[in-house]
Amino acid sequence: MQNAKPIAALALIVLVIVWAIQNRAPVTTQFLFVTVRMPQAVLLSITLLAGAAIGLLFALGRGARRGKR
């Protein structure tokens, strides 16, 4: 059981590396007035991090409102 965490971490690292290699093709993205060309893995990572940050902000805001009641 002590080896479960390192094995899971290694498996996750391997999956992330495979995912990054498979999504390295450049894509063009337009946002408002800006056009950016970047690898698809970078764009997906930015999207994932932005979504996680927004979710965290909503969770923290909801927790703060519950504390005031």
HELIX and SHEET records of a PDB file:
HELIX    1   1 ALA A    4  GLN A   22  1                                  19    
HELIX    2   2 GLN A   40  LYS A   68  1                                  29    
SHEET    1   A 2 PRO A  26  PHE A  31  0                                        
SHEET    2   A 2 VAL A  34  PRO A  39 -1                                        
END                                                                             
